[in-house]
């Protein structure tokens, strides 16, 4: 049989391992992290490293698991069932450490162990999905970059140990300045950070990073000279599928909890699951979530097979996150007024999953990318040179 939708026995065992870890080690603290709006405490990150949840696809020589992207997707989906923030932290550090070269073996080993955190600093006030509109510069002075600029929506800041910073660099090779991805330790002089208050996903943490005459070696380039956009695009093929599965995991857990509730909740003498006004929406959302899950895993399968997952990952991202938000919002209402209160986790799950509407590009940007691929770039209404390559 050439077409197979089943997970391998190894995949199934890994899923059980991640699910058990998430329920035992993460679930007890999720409410606390949401309330204090800080990175996970209680030694969770080293525990995630020890459990093999960071560096999943990384080489064993550096402490990685050398598993496939399907396994990585399984980990994110199962973590997403319990906590969107921890799933996002896992996604960022798995993809940044393995898909973007240049961090150095010692840094990668420490990331895999959960001892160090990586962050991605690309967005600016006038540059988000439009990567080429950034204003941060890195001037070459001798053997150093001198970086100046401001980054917003920086993952895991304050808190991350290293940032991948995009900046314009004039390589003095006769070509125009090009976007370059640069490794910047967060404790470098001239780096300052202030937290950004978030609606949800508060354990993930976002910050505004100011870079004033920040000096790092010109050798600390991630992915090659002037290859900043290319490196980002390559990572997005995987990370957008992971965002989709993070959302799917959250929605699936809320669905499971809601189904258990409506089978027991009695109104007018019978369980409310017997009313089609309740059961029909549940099966509709269940169907959409299952379809989106298949789309996301197909994108990861394409990466394993060496195919370009760009369009698949983009479709999976926008459809899955949209479906998850709609699903959780509908489920919240089935709990009645109790769903609105913080005594139940469903209101937090809704706030958390909404953060995924913006990671790796907004929903509308995802649709514009699909227009480029399906209809042609000229129909995406972008300026000359805009859009993803």
N, C-alpha and C positions, 0 to 999 in steps of 0.2 A: 504493500500500500504506500503510495507516494505522499498522501496527505494525512497528517497525524496531528490531532489537537490535544494529545495527552501530554502530561508532564512525566518526566522520567522518575524512576524510583528515587534517584538521588535528589531530584528537585522536590519530591514529596517529603523526604526526610528533612531537607533543609527548611522547607516551609514549616514543618512541625517544630523544628528547633527555634526558628525565629519567633513563631507565635508563642511558644512557651516562655522564651526570654522576655518578650514584650509584656506579657501579662504579669510575669513575676517581678521584673526589675523596673519597668517603666510605668505601668498603669498606676501604682500607688502614689506617684508623685506628680502626675499630670496636672491636677487641679492646683497644686501648690505653685508650679512653674507658671501657670497662666496668671495666677494672682500677683506674683511678685515680678513678673515680666523680666525674667533673666534666663541665661543659658542653663541647661540641666545641671543640677547638683547631685549630691549623693553618689559621686563617683561613677555616674552612668556612662560617660564617654569612654573611660578605660575599660569598663565592663563590656561595652559594645565592641571595643577593639579585641578584648580577650575572647569574646563570643564569635569572632570572625565576621563581624558585620561592617567593618571598614576595610577597604582593600580587597573586596570580594573578587574582583576580576584581576587584581594585581599579582605580580609574580611571587612565587613561593620564596625565591631568594631574598626578597625584601619583607617577608612575613605576610604576603597576600595569600588569597585562597585559590587563585588561578581557576575560578569558576567562570561560567559564561554570563552573558548579559541577561539571560532568562532568570538565572539565580539572583542577580542584582535586582531585577524587577520584583521577584518574589519577596525579597527582603523589604523593599520599600512598601509594597502592598500590605504586608503583615504588620510592619511598624505603623503604617498609616491607619490601620484598624484601631490602634491604641492611642497614638499621638502624632498628629501631623507635623509638629515641630521637630521631633526626633527623627522622623522619616525624612524631613527636608535636610537636616544636618547630615544625616547618613548619605543622602543623595549628593549633596554638594561635595562632601569630602571623598566619596568614592570616585566621582567623575573628575574632580579637579586633580586628584592625585594620580589617576591612571590614564586619563585621556589628554592631559596637558603636560608635556615633558618639560624638564628644566628645573624642577624643585630641588633636585639633589637626592641621592639615595638615603642619606641620614634623615632628611626631613620626611621623606615618604615612609620610611620605617616607623618614625614616631607618630605619623598620622595613622598608619595602619593599627598601631597599638592604642590609639585613642588618647595619646599624650599631647598631641598638637592639633590645632585646627587650621584649615585653609579657608580663605574667603575670596569671593570674586567681587571686584570693585570696577564696574564698568559704567553704570548709570550716572547721569549728571542732570542738572536742572533742565537742559535742553537736548539731552541725548539719552535715550533709553533703547527702545527697539531700533531707532535710527542711529546705529552705531557710529556712522561716519560723521555725525554732527558733534562729536565730543570736542571739548576745549582744553583738556589737560595736555600739557606738553612735557617732554623729557629732553632737555638739551644735553648734548654730549660735551663734557668738559674734561679733557684728558681721558682717564680710564673710568670716569663716573658719569652716570645719568644725574641730572639735577631736575627733579620733578616738581611741577607746580600745577595745582588744580584742586578741584572739589568733586568728591564722589558722594552720591546719595543712594539710599536703599542698599547699603553694603551688608551682605549677609554676615551674621555672627560677629558683628562689631557693635560695641567693644567686646573683645573676648578672643577673637581669632589671633593666631600667632603670625601668620603670613597672609598677605593679600596678593592676588593677581590683579594688577592695575593696568588698564589700557591708557595709552598716551600716544600723541603724535611725536614721531622721532624723525629728525632729518639725519639720515645716515651718511650724508656728505659723499654720496656715490653717484651724484649726477641725476638722481631720480627725485621725484617729489617726496615730501615727508610721508611716512606711512604709519598706520596704526600698529603699535607693538604692545605685546603683553609682557609686563615686567614684574618680577618677584620683588615684593617689598615687605620686609619684616615690620610688623605693626609697632614695634618699639623703636623704630628708627627716628632719630631727631628730626623734627619738622612735621611728624605725623601727629595729628590730634583727632579726637573722635567725640561725637556727642550722640546719644541714643535717640531713636525716633520712636515715638509712641505708636503702637499698633492696635488695630481692632481685634485681631486674632493672631494665631500662630506666635504667641508672645514669648514662648520658650526659645524660638528660633533667633529672635533679636535682629533688629536692623539698626544701622547707624549712618550718620553723616561723617565722612572722613575728609579732613582738610590736609592738603599736601603743600607745604611751604618750604621750598629749597631742600627737598628730601634727596639725599645723595645715596645711591646704591651703585655697585659695580656694573659696568656695561655688559659684563658677561652674564648677568642675572636676567636673561631673556627667556621667556616661556614660549616654546614652540617655534622659535626662529625669528630672525630679523624681519620686521615689517609684516609678520604673519598673524597679527592680532585678530583680524576678522576671521581668517580661515580657521584658527584654533577655536574660536567661539562657535563657529558654524558646525564644526566637527563634533564638539561636545553637545550641542543642542540636539543632534540626532538621537542621542541616548537620553539626555536629561529631560527632554519634553515627554518622552514615554514614561519616565519615572514620575514626573509631576502628575501625569494622568493616573498612574497606578496608586500614587499617594492619595489622590482624591477618591479613587475607586475603593481603596481600602476603608477610608473613613465612611463613605456612603454605604458600603456593604455591612459594616458593623452597625450603623444606625438602623439600616433596614432589618437586620437580624433582631436587634433589640425591639424595634417597633412591632415586628410580626409577633414576637413573644408577648408583647403588651396587649395588642388588640385581640389576641385569642383569649385573654383573661378578663379584660375590661368589660363589665356588664352594663349595658344601657337598655332600658325598656325590656328587661328580662332576658336578654341574650347577649353573647359576646359581640362587640362591635365589628369583629372580622366578618360577621355574617351579613353585614350591610355592604352592598356593592359600592356605595359612596366611599367606603374605606378600602375594600379589597381590590377594586379595579385600579385605583391609583398605585397601590402597592405592587401589583403585578406589572403595571406599565413601567414603573421606575426600575423594578428588578430586571426587566427585559432590556431596558436601555443600558443599565450598568453592566450587564453581561456582554452586550454587544461592544461597548466601549473597552471593556477588559480585553476582549479578543483583539481589537484594533491595536491596543498598546503593546500587547505581547507580540503581535506580528511585527511591529516596528523594531522591537528588540531582536526578534528572530532574524530580521533583515540585516541588522548589524552583525550578528553572529555569522550569517551567510556571506558577509562582505558586500552586501548591496547597500545602496544609498537610501536611508530611511527618511529622508527629509520630509517628503509629503505625508508619509504615513504617520510620522511622529507629530507633525504639525496638526493633522486632522485628529489624532488621538488626544492631543493636549487640549484643544479647544472643546471638543465634544465631551470628553470625560469630565473635565472640571465643571462645565456647564451642567451636565447631567447630574453630577454629584451635588452641586448647590441646590438644584431644583428638587432633588430627591430628599435631601436632609431638611429643606424648608417644608416640604409636604409632610414628612414624618413628624417634625416638631409640632405641627398643628394637630396631629392625631393624638398627641398626649394631652391636648387641651391646654388650659392655662399653665399646667405643670411643666409643659415643654418650654415655656418662656422663662421659667425660673432657673436659677443657677444650681438648685438642688439636683437636677438631672444634667447629664453631660451633653445633651443634644444641642443646647444653645451654643455651647463652646465649639462643638464640632462644626456647626454652621459658620461661626466666626472664623474658625481655623481654616476650613477648606476654601473660604473666599480669598485667602492670601494666594492660593494657587492660580487665581484668575490673572495674576500679574507676573508670576515667576517665569523667566525665559521668554517674555513677550506677552502682551495683552491678548485677549480673545480676538479683538478686531485685527490685530497684527497677524495672528495665526491665519485668519481668513484671507487677508491680503496675500500672504505667502502662497496659500492654496490657489488663489486666483492667478498668481504668477506662473505656477506650475501647470495649472489646468487650462487656462485661457491664453496665457502669454503675458510677459512683463508689461507690454504696452497697455493692457487692460486694468492694471493695478493702480493707475493714476498716481504713479510715483515720479518724482523729479529724475532727471538724468543722473545715473549713478546710484540711485536709491535702491532699497530692497536688499534681500539676501542673495549672495552669489551662488 
